[in-house]
Amino acid sequence: METSTTQTREALVNDVKQLKHDVTQVAQDVRNHASAHVDETRQRVNETISTVRESVAANPWYVLGVGFFLGFLAGVRFRR
């Protein structure tokens, strides 16, 4: 009877070790995947900021006009 109990205990210990290994692997995969998404998002934000800066540098009067127009609309909307 003790041999059966010992074998069951060893099997459970091995299963727990395998589970810990699997969980560690999943956590690492999630971390890598999230890191890739963060890097991609950071790159897109940097590209968008660069594009906006180039647009502002190329058309400063246009941007100023749009800003005044949006300010006017906000003033009309929230005046009431």
mmCIF file of the N, C-alpha and C atoms, coordinates in Angstrom:
data_MODEL
# 
_entry.id   MODEL 
# 
loop_
_atom_site.group_PDB 
_atom_site.id 
_atom_site.type_symbol 
_atom_site.label_atom_id 
_atom_site.label_alt_id 
_atom_site.label_comp_id 
_atom_site.label_asym_id 
_atom_site.label_entity_id 
_atom_site.label_seq_id 
_atom_site.pdbx_PDB_ins_code 
_atom_site.Cartn_x 
_atom_site.Cartn_y 
_atom_site.Cartn_z 
_atom_site.occupancy 
_atom_site.B_iso_or_equiv 
_atom_site.pdbx_formal_charge 
_atom_site.auth_seq_id 
_atom_site.auth_comp_id 
_atom_site.auth_asym_id 
_atom_site.auth_atom_id 
_atom_site.pdbx_PDB_model_num 
ATOM 1   N N  . MET A 1 1  ? 0.821   -1.188 0.000   1.00 0.00 ? 1  MET A N  1 
ATOM 2   C CA . MET A 1 1  ? 0.000   0.000  0.000   1.00 0.00 ? 1  MET A CA 1 
ATOM 3   C C  . MET A 1 1  ? 0.868   1.256  0.000   1.00 0.00 ? 1  MET A C  1 
ATOM 4   N N  . GLU A 1 2  ? 1.980   1.218  0.747   1.00 0.00 ? 2  GLU A N  1 
ATOM 5   C CA . GLU A 1 2  ? 2.839   2.391  0.817   1.00 0.00 ? 2  GLU A CA 1 
ATOM 6   C C  . GLU A 1 2  ? 3.483   2.696  -0.529  1.00 0.00 ? 2  GLU A C  1 
ATOM 7   N N  . THR A 1 3  ? 3.785   1.683  -1.319  1.00 0.00 ? 3  THR A N  1 
ATOM 8   C CA . THR A 1 3  ? 4.364   1.890  -2.636  1.00 0.00 ? 3  THR A CA 1 
ATOM 9   C C  . THR A 1 3  ? 3.390   2.643  -3.530  1.00 0.00 ? 3  THR A C  1 
ATOM 10  N N  . SER A 1 4  ? 2.152   2.301  -3.450  1.00 0.00 ? 4  SER A N  1 
ATOM 11  C CA . SER A 1 4  ? 1.131   2.976  -4.241  1.00 0.00 ? 4  SER A CA 1 
ATOM 12  C C  . SER A 1 4  ? 1.018   4.442  -3.817  1.00 0.00 ? 4  SER A C  1 
ATOM 13  N N  . THR A 1 5  ? 1.057   4.694  -2.518  1.00 0.00 ? 5  THR A N  1 
ATOM 14  C CA . THR A 1 5  ? 0.979   6.058  -2.011  1.00 0.00 ? 5  THR A CA 1 
ATOM 15  C C  . THR A 1 5  ? 2.210   6.851  -2.434  1.00 0.00 ? 5  THR A C  1 
ATOM 16  N N  . THR A 1 6  ? 3.356   6.225  -2.355  1.00 0.00 ? 6  THR A N  1 
ATOM 17  C CA . THR A 1 6  ? 4.608   6.883  -2.759  1.00 0.00 ? 6  THR A CA 1 
ATOM 18  C C  . THR A 1 6  ? 4.582   7.199  -4.248  1.00 0.00 ? 6  THR A C  1 
ATOM 19  N N  . GLN A 1 7  ? 4.112   6.284  -5.037  1.00 0.00 ? 7  GLN A N  1 
ATOM 20  C CA . GLN A 1 7  ? 4.036   6.519  -6.478  1.00 0.00 ? 7  GLN A CA 1 
ATOM 21  C C  . GLN A 1 7  ? 3.052   7.642  -6.795  1.00 0.00 ? 7  GLN A C  1 
ATOM 22  N N  . THR A 1 8  ? 1.932   7.662  -6.094  1.00 0.00 ? 8  THR A N  1 
ATOM 23  C CA . THR A 1 8  ? 0.940   8.718  -6.309  1.00 0.00 ? 8  THR A CA 1 
ATOM 24  C C  . THR A 1 8  ? 1.514   10.069 -5.926  1.00 0.00 ? 8  THR A C  1 
ATOM 25  N N  . ARG A 1 9  ? 2.230   10.097 -4.777  1.00 0.00 ? 9  ARG A N  1 
ATOM 26  C CA . ARG A 1 9  ? 2.854   11.350 -4.346  1.00 0.00 ? 9  ARG A CA 1 
ATOM 27  C C  . ARG A 1 9  ? 3.870   11.824 -5.372  1.00 0.00 ? 9  ARG A C  1 
ATOM 28  N N  . GLU A 1 10 ? 4.709   10.943 -5.852  1.00 0.00 ? 10 GLU A N  1 
ATOM 29  C CA . GLU A 1 10 ? 5.718   11.298 -6.845  1.00 0.00 ? 10 GLU A CA 1 
ATOM 30  C C  . GLU A 1 10 ? 5.067   11.783 -8.136  1.00 0.00 ? 10 GLU A C  1 
ATOM 31  N N  . ALA A 1 11 ? 3.985   11.140 -8.524  1.00 0.00 ? 11 ALA A N  1 
ATOM 32  C CA . ALA A 1 11 ? 3.271   11.560 -9.735  1.00 0.00 ? 11 ALA A CA 1 
ATOM 33  C C  . ALA A 1 11 ? 2.691   12.957 -9.544  1.00 0.00 ? 11 ALA A C  1 
ATOM 34  N N  . LEU A 1 12 ? 2.138   13.228 -8.355  1.00 0.00 ? 12 LEU A N  1 
ATOM 35  C CA . LEU A 1 12 ? 1.601   14.562 -8.070  1.00 0.00 ? 12 LEU A CA 1 
ATOM 36  C C  . LEU A 1 12 ? 2.704   15.614 -8.051  1.00 0.00 ? 12 LEU A C  1 
ATOM 37  N N  . VAL A 1 13 ? 3.844   15.293 -7.458  1.00 0.00 ? 13 VAL A N  1 
ATOM 38  C CA . VAL A 1 13 ? 4.976   16.222 -7.423  1.00 0.00 ? 13 VAL A CA 1 
ATOM 39  C C  . VAL A 1 13 ? 5.444   16.511 -8.841  1.00 0.00 ? 13 VAL A C  1 
ATOM 40  N N  . ASN A 1 14 ? 5.530   15.495 -9.670  1.00 0.00 ? 14 ASN A N  1 
ATOM 41  C CA . ASN A 1 14 ? 5.945   15.698 -11.063 1.00 0.00 ? 14 ASN A CA 1 
ATOM 42  C C  . ASN A 1 14 ? 4.921   16.541 -11.827 1.00 0.00 ? 14 ASN A C  1 
ATOM 43  N N  . ASP A 1 15 ? 3.641   16.289 -11.562 1.00 0.00 ? 15 ASP A N  1 
ATOM 44  C CA . ASP A 1 15 ? 2.594   17.081 -12.216 1.00 0.00 ? 15 ASP A CA 1 
ATOM 45  C C  . ASP A 1 15 ? 2.672   18.542 -11.798 1.00 0.00 ? 15 ASP A C  1 
ATOM 46  N N  . VAL A 1 16 ? 2.928   18.780 -10.508 1.00 0.00 ? 16 VAL A N  1 
ATOM 47  C CA . VAL A 1 16 ? 3.048   20.159 -10.022 1.00 0.00 ? 16 VAL A CA 1 
ATOM 48  C C  . VAL A 1 16 ? 4.265   20.837 -10.647 1.00 0.00 ? 16 VAL A C  1 
ATOM 49  N N  . LYS A 1 17 ? 5.374   20.129 -10.745 1.00 0.00 ? 17 LYS A N  1 
ATOM 50  C CA . LYS A 1 17 ? 6.574   20.695 -11.390 1.00 0.00 ? 17 LYS A CA 1 
ATOM 51  C C  . LYS A 1 17 ? 6.285   21.046 -12.844 1.00 0.00 ? 17 LYS A C  1 
ATOM 52  N N  . GLN A 1 18 ? 5.597   20.151 -13.542 1.00 0.00 ? 18 GLN A N  1 
ATOM 53  C CA . GLN A 1 18 ? 5.260   20.399 -14.946 1.00 0.00 ? 18 GLN A CA 1 
ATOM 54  C C  . GLN A 1 18 ? 4.311   21.589 -15.061 1.00 0.00 ? 18 GLN A C  1 
ATOM 55  N N  . LEU A 1 19 ? 3.355   21.673 -14.142 1.00 0.00 ? 19 LEU A N  1 
ATOM 56  C CA . LEU A 1 19 ? 2.411   22.787 -14.149 1.00 0.00 ? 19 LEU A CA 1 
ATOM 57  C C  . LEU A 1 19 ? 3.132   24.112 -13.914 1.00 0.00 ? 19 LEU A C  1 
ATOM 58  N N  . LYS A 1 20 ? 4.066   24.131 -12.958 1.00 0.00 ? 20 LYS A N  1 
ATOM 59  C CA . LYS A 1 20 ? 4.855   25.347 -12.707 1.00 0.00 ? 20 LYS A CA 1 
ATOM 60  C C  . LYS A 1 20 ? 5.637   25.738 -13.954 1.00 0.00 ? 20 LYS A C  1 
ATOM 61  N N  . HIS A 1 21 ? 6.223   24.756 -14.602 1.00 0.00 ? 21 HIS A N  1 
ATOM 62  C CA . HIS A 1 21 ? 6.977   25.028 -15.834 1.00 0.00 ? 21 HIS A CA 1 
ATOM 63  C C  . HIS A 1 21 ? 6.057   25.600 -16.916 1.00 0.00 ? 21 HIS A C  1 
ATOM 64  N N  . ASP A 1 22 ? 4.887   24.998 -17.077 1.00 0.00 ? 22 ASP A N  1 
ATOM 65  C CA . ASP A 1 22 ? 3.934   25.459 -18.088 1.00 0.00 ? 22 ASP A CA 1 
ATOM 66  C C  . ASP A 1 22 ? 3.457   26.882 -17.792 1.00 0.00 ? 22 ASP A C  1 
ATOM 67  N N  . VAL A 1 23 ? 3.166   27.157 -16.520 1.00 0.00 ? 23 VAL A N  1 
ATOM 68  C CA . VAL A 1 23 ? 2.705   28.493 -16.141 1.00 0.00 ? 23 VAL A CA 1 
ATOM 69  C C  . VAL A 1 23 ? 3.805   29.518 -16.389 1.00 0.00 ? 23 VAL A C  1 
ATOM 70  N N  . THR A 1 24 ? 5.029   29.175 -16.062 1.00 0.00 ? 24 THR A N  1 
ATOM 71  C CA . THR A 1 24 ? 6.157   30.074 -16.308 1.00 0.00 ? 24 THR A CA 1 
ATOM 72  C C  . THR A 1 24 ? 6.302   30.347 -17.801 1.00 0.00 ? 24 THR A C  1 
ATOM 73  N N  . GLN A 1 25 ? 6.152   29.330 -18.615 1.00 0.00 ? 25 GLN A N  1 
ATOM 74  C CA . GLN A 1 25 ? 6.259   29.494 -20.063 1.00 0.00 ? 25 GLN A CA 1 
ATOM 75  C C  . GLN A 1 25 ? 5.136   30.382 -20.599 1.00 0.00 ? 25 GLN A C  1 
ATOM 76  N N  . VAL A 1 26 ? 3.923   30.173 -20.112 1.00 0.00 ? 26 VAL A N  1 
ATOM 77  C CA . VAL A 1 26 ? 2.790   30.987 -20.548 1.00 0.00 ? 26 VAL A CA 1 
ATOM 78  C C  . VAL A 1 26 ? 2.997   32.444 -20.144 1.00 0.00 ? 26 VAL A C  1 
ATOM 79  N N  . ALA A 1 27 ? 3.466   32.662 -18.915 1.00 0.00 ? 27 ALA A N  1 
ATOM 80  C CA . ALA A 1 27 ? 3.722   34.030 -18.444 1.00 0.00 ? 27 ALA A CA 1 
ATOM 81  C C  . ALA A 1 27 ? 4.784   34.710 -19.302 1.00 0.00 ? 27 ALA A C  1 
ATOM 82  N N  . GLN A 1 28 ? 5.808   33.975 -19.664 1.00 0.00 ? 28 GLN A N  1 
ATOM 83  C CA . GLN A 1 28 ? 6.861   34.534 -20.512 1.00 0.00 ? 28 GLN A CA 1 
ATOM 84  C C  . GLN A 1 28 ? 6.316   34.853 -21.909 1.00 0.00 ? 28 GLN A C  1 
ATOM 85  N N  . ASP A 1 29 ? 5.497   33.986 -22.460 1.00 0.00 ? 29 ASP A N  1 
ATOM 86  C CA . ASP A 1 29 ? 4.895   34.230 -23.767 1.00 0.00 ? 29 ASP A CA 1 
ATOM 87  C C  . ASP A 1 29 ? 3.996   35.465 -23.739 1.00 0.00 ? 29 ASP A C  1 
ATOM 88  N N  . VAL A 1 30 ? 3.201   35.594 -22.670 1.00 0.00 ? 30 VAL A N  1 
ATOM 89  C CA . VAL A 1 30 ? 2.327   36.761 -22.533 1.00 0.00 ? 30 VAL A CA 1 
ATOM 90  C C  . VAL A 1 30 ? 3.162   38.030 -22.427 1.00 0.00 ? 30 VAL A C  1 
ATOM 91  N N  . ARG A 1 31 ? 4.220   37.987 -21.637 1.00 0.00 ? 31 ARG A N  1 
ATOM 92  C CA . ARG A 1 31 ? 5.103   39.143 -21.477 1.00 0.00 ? 31 ARG A CA 1 
ATOM 93  C C  . ARG A 1 31 ? 5.721   39.542 -22.818 1.00 0.00 ? 31 ARG A C  1 
ATOM 94  N N  . ASN A 1 32 ? 6.191   38.568 -23.565 1.00 0.00 ? 32 ASN A N  1 
ATOM 95  C CA . ASN A 1 32 ? 6.798   38.865 -24.871 1.00 0.00 ? 32 ASN A CA 1 
ATOM 96  C C  . ASN A 1 32 ? 5.771   39.445 -25.838 1.00 0.00 ? 32 ASN A C  1 
ATOM 97  N N  . HIS A 1 33 ? 4.572   38.883 -25.831 1.00 0.00 ? 33 HIS A N  1 
ATOM 98  C CA . HIS A 1 33 ? 3.504   39.347 -26.718 1.00 0.00 ? 33 HIS A CA 1 
ATOM 99  C C  . HIS A 1 33 ? 3.094   40.774 -26.352 1.00 0.00 ? 33 HIS A C  1 
ATOM 100 N N  . ALA A 1 34 ? 2.941   41.026 -25.063 1.00 0.00 ? 34 ALA A N  1 
ATOM 101 C CA . ALA A 1 34 ? 2.569   42.372 -24.611 1.00 0.00 ? 34 ALA A CA 1 
ATOM 102 C C  . ALA A 1 34 ? 3.671   43.366 -24.937 1.00 0.00 ? 34 ALA A C  1 
ATOM 103 N N  . SER A 1 35 ? 4.908   42.970 -24.770 1.00 0.00 ? 35 SER A N  1 
ATOM 104 C CA . SER A 1 35 ? 6.032   43.850 -25.070 1.00 0.00 ? 35 SER A CA 1 
ATOM 105 C C  . SER A 1 35 ? 6.054   44.208 -26.552 1.00 0.00 ? 35 SER A C  1 
ATOM 106 N N  . ALA A 1 36 ? 5.755   43.235 -27.400 1.00 0.00 ? 36 ALA A N  1 
ATOM 107 C CA . ALA A 1 36 ? 5.713   43.503 -28.840 1.00 0.00 ? 36 ALA A CA 1 
ATOM 108 C C  . ALA A 1 36 ? 4.608   44.500 -29.164 1.00 0.00 ? 36 ALA A C  1 
ATOM 109 N N  . HIS A 1 37 ? 3.442   44.369 -28.523 1.00 0.00 ? 37 HIS A N  1 
ATOM 110 C CA . HIS A 1 37 ? 2.340   45.304 -28.760 1.00 0.00 ? 37 HIS A CA 1 
ATOM 111 C C  . HIS A 1 37 ? 2.686   46.703 -28.254 1.00 0.00 ? 37 HIS A C  1 
ATOM 112 N N  . VAL A 1 38 ? 3.346   46.783 -27.111 1.00 0.00 ? 38 VAL A N  1 
ATOM 113 C CA . VAL A 1 38 ? 3.740   48.088 -26.572 1.00 0.00 ? 38 VAL A CA 1 
ATOM 114 C C  . VAL A 1 38 ? 4.733   48.750 -27.511 1.00 0.00 ? 38 VAL A C  1 
ATOM 115 N N  . ASP A 1 39 ? 5.692   47.991 -28.007 1.00 0.00 ? 39 ASP A N  1 
ATOM 116 C CA . ASP A 1 39 ? 6.673   48.554 -28.936 1.00 0.00 ? 39 ASP A CA 1 
ATOM 117 C C  . ASP A 1 39 ? 6.006   49.045 -30.226 1.00 0.00 ? 39 ASP A C  1 
ATOM 118 N N  . GLU A 1 40 ? 5.067   48.256 -30.742 1.00 0.00 ? 40 GLU A N  1 
ATOM 119 C CA . GLU A 1 40 ? 4.358   48.649 -31.957 1.00 0.00 ? 40 GLU A CA 1 
ATOM 120 C C  . GLU A 1 40 ? 3.529   49.915 -31.726 1.00 0.00 ? 40 GLU A C  1 
ATOM 121 N N  . THR A 1 41 ? 2.856   49.974 -30.596 1.00 0.00 ? 41 THR A N  1 
ATOM 122 C CA . THR A 1 41 ? 2.051   51.155 -30.269 1.00 0.00 ? 41 THR A CA 1 
ATOM 123 C C  . THR A 1 41 ? 2.942   52.372 -30.102 1.00 0.00 ? 41 THR A C  1 
ATOM 124 N N  . ARG A 1 42 ? 4.053   52.213 -29.425 1.00 0.00 ? 42 ARG A N  1 
ATOM 125 C CA . ARG A 1 42 ? 4.998   53.321 -29.238 1.00 0.00 ? 42 ARG A CA 1 
ATOM 126 C C  . ARG A 1 42 ? 5.497   53.828 -30.598 1.00 0.00 ? 42 ARG A C  1 
ATOM 127 N N  . GLN A 1 43 ? 5.783   52.914 -31.512 1.00 0.00 ? 43 GLN A N  1 
ATOM 128 C CA . GLN A 1 43 ? 6.255   53.306 -32.840 1.00 0.00 ? 43 GLN A CA 1 
ATOM 129 C C  . GLN A 1 43 ? 5.167   54.073 -33.594 1.00 0.00 ? 43 GLN A C  1 
ATOM 130 N N  . ARG A 1 44 ? 3.922   53.600 -33.517 1.00 0.00 ? 44 ARG A N  1 
ATOM 131 C CA . ARG A 1 44 ? 2.818   54.291 -34.195 1.00 0.00 ? 44 ARG A CA 1 
ATOM 132 C C  . ARG A 1 44 ? 2.600   55.687 -33.622 1.00 0.00 ? 44 ARG A C  1 
ATOM 133 N N  . VAL A 1 45 ? 2.684   55.820 -32.301 1.00 0.00 ? 45 VAL A N  1 
ATOM 134 C CA . VAL A 1 45 ? 2.517   57.132 -31.672 1.00 0.00 ? 45 VAL A CA 1 
ATOM 135 C C  . VAL A 1 45 ? 3.630   58.070 -32.124 1.00 0.00 ? 45 VAL A C  1 
ATOM 136 N N  . ASN A 1 46 ? 4.852   57.578 -32.149 1.00 0.00 ? 46 ASN A N  1 
ATOM 137 C CA . ASN A 1 46 ? 5.966   58.407 -32.602 1.00 0.00 ? 46 ASN A CA 1 
ATOM 138 C C  . ASN A 1 46 ? 5.799   58.833 -34.056 1.00 0.00 ? 46 ASN A C  1 
ATOM 139 N N  . GLU A 1 47 ? 5.315   57.925 -34.901 1.00 0.00 ? 47 GLU A N  1 
ATOM 140 C CA . GLU A 1 47 ? 5.072   58.267 -36.304 1.00 0.00 ? 47 GLU A CA 1 
ATOM 141 C C  . GLU A 1 47 ? 3.969   59.313 -36.428 1.00 0.00 ? 47 GLU A C  1 
ATOM 142 N N  . THR A 1 48 ? 2.916   59.171 -35.622 1.00 0.00 ? 48 THR A N  1 
ATOM 143 C CA . THR A 1 48 ? 1.813   60.135 -35.657 1.00 0.00 ? 48 THR A CA 1 
ATOM 144 C C  . THR A 1 48 ? 2.288   61.507 -35.206 1.00 0.00 ? 48 THR A C  1 
ATOM 145 N N  . ILE A 1 49 ? 3.055   61.559 -34.139 1.00 0.00 ? 49 ILE A N  1 
ATOM 146 C CA . ILE A 1 49 ? 3.588   62.835 -33.666 1.00 0.00 ? 49 ILE A CA 1 
ATOM 147 C C  . ILE A 1 49 ? 4.482   63.459 -34.723 1.00 0.00 ? 49 ILE A C  1 
ATOM 148 N N  . SER A 1 50 ? 5.298   62.667 -35.362 1.00 0.00 ? 50 SER A N  1 
ATOM 149 C CA . SER A 1 50 ? 6.177   63.172 -36.420 1.00 0.00 ? 50 SER A CA 1 
ATOM 150 C C  . SER A 1 50 ? 5.360   63.726 -37.581 1.00 0.00 ? 50 SER A C  1 
ATOM 151 N N  . THR A 1 51 ? 4.306   63.014 -37.966 1.00 0.00 ? 51 THR A N  1 
ATOM 152 C CA . THR A 1 51 ? 3.448   63.476 -39.061 1.00 0.00 ? 51 THR A CA 1 
ATOM 153 C C  . THR A 1 51 ? 2.764   64.785 -38.697 1.00 0.00 ? 51 THR A C  1 
ATOM 154 N N  . VAL A 1 52 ? 2.282   64.898 -37.470 1.00 0.00 ? 52 VAL A N  1 
ATOM 155 C CA . VAL A 1 52 ? 1.624   66.133 -37.029 1.00 0.00 ? 52 VAL A CA 1 
ATOM 156 C C  . VAL A 1 52 ? 2.622   67.282 -37.032 1.00 0.00 ? 52 VAL A C  1 
ATOM 157 N N  . ARG A 1 53 ? 3.818   67.042 -36.550 1.00 0.00 ? 53 ARG A N  1 
ATOM 158 C CA . ARG A 1 53 ? 4.842   68.097 -36.544 1.00 0.00 ? 53 ARG A CA 1 
ATOM 159 C C  . ARG A 1 53 ? 5.164   68.559 -37.960 1.00 0.00 ? 53 ARG A C  1 
ATOM 160 N N  . GLU A 1 54 ? 5.270   67.609 -38.884 1.00 0.00 ? 54 GLU A N  1 
ATOM 161 C CA . GLU A 1 54 ? 5.557   67.973 -40.274 1.00 0.00 ? 54 GLU A CA 1 
ATOM 162 C C  . GLU A 1 54 ? 4.407   68.781 -40.865 1.00 0.00 ? 54 GLU A C  1 
ATOM 163 N N  . SER A 1 55 ? 3.169   68.384 -40.554 1.00 0.00 ? 55 SER A N  1 
ATOM 164 C CA . SER A 1 55 ? 2.003   69.112 -41.060 1.00 0.00 ? 55 SER A CA 1 
ATOM 165 C C  . SER A 1 55 ? 1.949   70.517 -40.501 1.00 0.00 ? 55 SER A C  1 
ATOM 166 N N  . VAL A 1 56 ? 2.239   70.665 -39.223 1.00 0.00 ? 56 VAL A N  1 
ATOM 167 C CA . VAL A 1 56 ? 2.229   71.989 -38.603 1.00 0.00 ? 56 VAL A CA 1 
ATOM 168 C C  . VAL A 1 56 ? 3.328   72.856 -39.201 1.00 0.00 ? 56 VAL A C  1 
ATOM 169 N N  . ALA A 1 57 ? 4.491   72.280 -39.429 1.00 0.00 ? 57 ALA A N  1 
ATOM 170 C CA . ALA A 1 57 ? 5.598   73.042 -40.012 1.00 0.00 ? 57 ALA A CA 1 
ATOM 171 C C  . ALA A 1 57 ? 5.292   73.452 -41.453 1.00 0.00 ? 57 ALA A C  1 
ATOM 172 N N  . ALA A 1 58 ? 4.601   72.593 -42.192 1.00 0.00 ? 58 ALA A N  1 
ATOM 173 C CA . ALA A 1 58 ? 4.305   72.887 -43.594 1.00 0.00 ? 58 ALA A CA 1 
ATOM 174 C C  . ALA A 1 58 ? 3.127   73.853 -43.744 1.00 0.00 ? 58 ALA A C  1 
ATOM 175 N N  . ASN A 1 59 ? 2.155   73.803 -42.832 1.00 0.00 ? 59 ASN A N  1 
ATOM 176 C CA . ASN A 1 59 ? 0.939   74.620 -42.949 1.00 0.00 ? 59 ASN A CA 1 
ATOM 177 C C  . ASN A 1 59 ? 0.589   75.286 -41.616 1.00 0.00 ? 59 ASN A C  1 
ATOM 178 N N  . PRO A 1 60 ? 1.400   76.212 -41.141 1.00 0.00 ? 60 PRO A N  1 
ATOM 179 C CA . PRO A 1 60 ? 1.103   76.796 -39.824 1.00 0.00 ? 60 PRO A CA 1 
ATOM 180 C C  . PRO A 1 60 ? -0.188  77.608 -39.819 1.00 0.00 ? 60 PRO A C  1 
ATOM 181 N N  . TRP A 1 61 ? -0.520  78.280 -40.902 1.00 0.00 ? 61 TRP A N  1 
ATOM 182 C CA . TRP A 1 61 ? -1.744  79.097 -40.943 1.00 0.00 ? 61 TRP A CA 1 
ATOM 183 C C  . TRP A 1 61 ? -2.986  78.218 -40.970 1.00 0.00 ? 61 TRP A C  1 
ATOM 184 N N  . TYR A 1 62 ? -2.901  77.114 -41.654 1.00 0.00 ? 62 TYR A N  1 
ATOM 185 C CA . TYR A 1 62 ? -4.018  76.168 -41.701 1.00 0.00 ? 62 TYR A CA 1 
ATOM 186 C C  . TYR A 1 62 ? -4.306  75.624 -40.299 1.00 0.00 ? 62 TYR A C  1 
ATOM 187 N N  . VAL A 1 63 ? -3.260  75.241 -39.606 1.00 0.00 ? 63 VAL A N  1 
ATOM 188 C CA . VAL A 1 63 ? -3.415  74.696 -38.260 1.00 0.00 ? 63 VAL A CA 1 
ATOM 189 C C  . VAL A 1 63 ? -3.970  75.765 -37.324 1.00 0.00 ? 63 VAL A C  1 
ATOM 190 N N  . LEU A 1 64 ? -3.504  76.980 -37.461 1.00 0.00 ? 64 LEU A N  1 
ATOM 191 C CA . LEU A 1 64 ? -4.003  78.078 -36.642 1.00 0.00 ? 64 LEU A CA 1 
ATOM 192 C C  . LEU A 1 64 ? -5.489  78.315 -36.916 1.00 0.00 ? 64 LEU A C  1 
ATOM 193 N N  . GLY A 1 65 ? -5.879  78.292 -38.190 1.00 0.00 ? 65 GLY A N  1 
ATOM 194 C CA . GLY A 1 65 ? -7.284  78.467 -38.555 1.00 0.00 ? 65 GLY A CA 1 
ATOM 195 C C  . GLY A 1 65 ? -8.164  77.361 -38.002 1.00 0.00 ? 65 GLY A C  1 
ATOM 196 N N  . VAL A 1 66 ? -7.709  76.134 -38.093 1.00 0.00 ? 66 VAL A N  1 
ATOM 197 C CA . VAL A 1 66 ? -8.463  74.999 -37.552 1.00 0.00 ? 66 VAL A CA 1 
ATOM 198 C C  . VAL A 1 66 ? -8.599  75.148 -36.047 1.00 0.00 ? 66 VAL A C  1 
ATOM 199 N N  . GLY A 1 67 ? -7.538  75.577 -35.377 1.00 0.00 ? 67 GLY A N  1 
ATOM 200 C CA . GLY A 1 67 ? -7.589  75.770 -33.931 1.00 0.00 ? 67 GLY A CA 1 
ATOM 201 C C  . GLY A 1 67 ? -8.613  76.835 -33.540 1.00 0.00 ? 67 GLY A C  1 
ATOM 202 N N  . PHE A 1 68 ? -8.607  77.951 -34.266 1.00 0.00 ? 68 PHE A N  1 
ATOM 203 C CA . PHE A 1 68 ? -9.585  79.002 -33.976 1.00 0.00 ? 68 PHE A CA 1 
ATOM 204 C C  . PHE A 1 68 ? -11.008 78.511 -34.235 1.00 0.00 ? 68 PHE A C  1 
ATOM 205 N N  . PHE A 1 69 ? -11.204 77.784 -35.330 1.00 0.00 ? 69 PHE A N  1 
ATOM 206 C CA . PHE A 1 69 ? -12.531 77.262 -35.647 1.00 0.00 ? 69 PHE A CA 1 
ATOM 207 C C  . PHE A 1 69 ? -13.029 76.307 -34.565 1.00 0.00 ? 69 PHE A C  1 
ATOM 208 N N  . LEU A 1 70 ? -12.169 75.396 -34.128 1.00 0.00 ? 70 LEU A N  1 
ATOM 209 C CA . LEU A 1 70 ? -12.562 74.454 -33.076 1.00 0.00 ? 70 LEU A CA 1 
ATOM 210 C C  . LEU A 1 70 ? -12.840 75.188 -31.764 1.00 0.00 ? 70 LEU A C  1 
ATOM 211 N N  . GLY A 1 71 ? -12.061 76.226 -31.482 1.00 0.00 ? 71 GLY A N  1 
ATOM 212 C CA . GLY A 1 71 ? -12.320 77.032 -30.290 1.00 0.00 ? 71 GLY A CA 1 
ATOM 213 C C  . GLY A 1 71 ? -13.657 77.742 -30.379 1.00 0.00 ? 71 GLY A C  1 
ATOM 214 N N  . PHE A 1 72 ? -13.974 78.251 -31.576 1.00 0.00 ? 72 PHE A N  1 
ATOM 215 C CA . PHE A 1 72 ? -15.259 78.908 -31.791 1.00 0.00 ? 72 PHE A CA 1 
ATOM 216 C C  . PHE A 1 72 ? -16.409 77.920 -31.573 1.00 0.00 ? 72 PHE A C  1 
ATOM 217 N N  . LEU A 1 73 ? -16.287 76.723 -32.163 1.00 0.00 ? 73 LEU A N  1 
ATOM 218 C CA . LEU A 1 73 ? -17.333 75.713 -31.987 1.00 0.00 ? 73 LEU A CA 1 
ATOM 219 C C  . LEU A 1 73 ? -17.492 75.321 -30.524 1.00 0.00 ? 73 LEU A C  1 
ATOM 220 N N  . ALA A 1 74 ? -16.393 75.154 -29.810 1.00 0.00 ? 74 ALA A N  1 
ATOM 221 C CA . ALA A 1 74 ? -16.483 74.811 -28.393 1.00 0.00 ? 74 ALA A CA 1 
ATOM 222 C C  . ALA A 1 74 ? -17.135 75.937 -27.605 1.00 0.00 ? 74 ALA A C  1 
ATOM 223 N N  . GLY A 1 75 ? -16.823 77.190 -27.944 1.00 0.00 ? 75 GLY A N  1 
ATOM 224 C CA . GLY A 1 75 ? -17.419 78.325 -27.270 1.00 0.00 ? 75 GLY A CA 1 
ATOM 225 C C  . GLY A 1 75 ? -18.909 78.400 -27.498 1.00 0.00 ? 75 GLY A C  1 
ATOM 226 N N  . VAL A 1 76 ? -19.335 78.171 -28.737 1.00 0.00 ? 76 VAL A N  1 
ATOM 227 C CA . VAL A 1 76 ? -20.755 78.186 -29.057 1.00 0.00 ? 76 VAL A CA 1 
ATOM 228 C C  . VAL A 1 76 ? -21.466 77.035 -28.349 1.00 0.00 ? 76 VAL A C  1 
ATOM 229 N N  . ARG A 1 77 ? -20.854 75.888 -28.322 1.00 0.00 ? 77 ARG A N  1 
ATOM 230 C CA . ARG A 1 77 ? -21.480 74.694 -27.749 1.00 0.00 ? 77 ARG A CA 1 
ATOM 231 C C  . ARG A 1 77 ? -21.654 74.818 -26.236 1.00 0.00 ? 77 ARG A C  1 
ATOM 232 N N  . PHE A 1 78 ? -20.640 75.351 -25.552 1.00 0.00 ? 78 PHE A N  1 
ATOM 233 C CA . PHE A 1 78 ? -20.674 75.372 -24.094 1.00 0.00 ? 78 PHE A CA 1 
ATOM 234 C C  . PHE A 1 78 ? -21.083 76.708 -23.498 1.00 0.00 ? 78 PHE A C  1 
ATOM 235 N N  . ARG A 1 79 ? -21.473 77.658 -24.337 1.00 0.00 ? 79 ARG A N  1 
ATOM 236 C CA . ARG A 1 79 ? -21.884 78.964 -23.831 1.00 0.00 ? 79 ARG A CA 1 
ATOM 237 C C  . ARG A 1 79 ? -23.201 78.871 -23.079 1.00 0.00 ? 79 ARG A C  1 
ATOM 238 N N  . ARG A 1 80 ? -24.059 78.009 -23.502 1.00 0.00 ? 80 ARG A N  1 
ATOM 239 C CA . ARG A 1 80 ? -25.407 77.910 -22.929 1.00 0.00 ? 80 ARG A CA 1 
ATOM 240 C C  . ARG A 1 80 ? -25.390 77.444 -21.548 1.00 0.00 ? 80 ARG A C  1 
# 
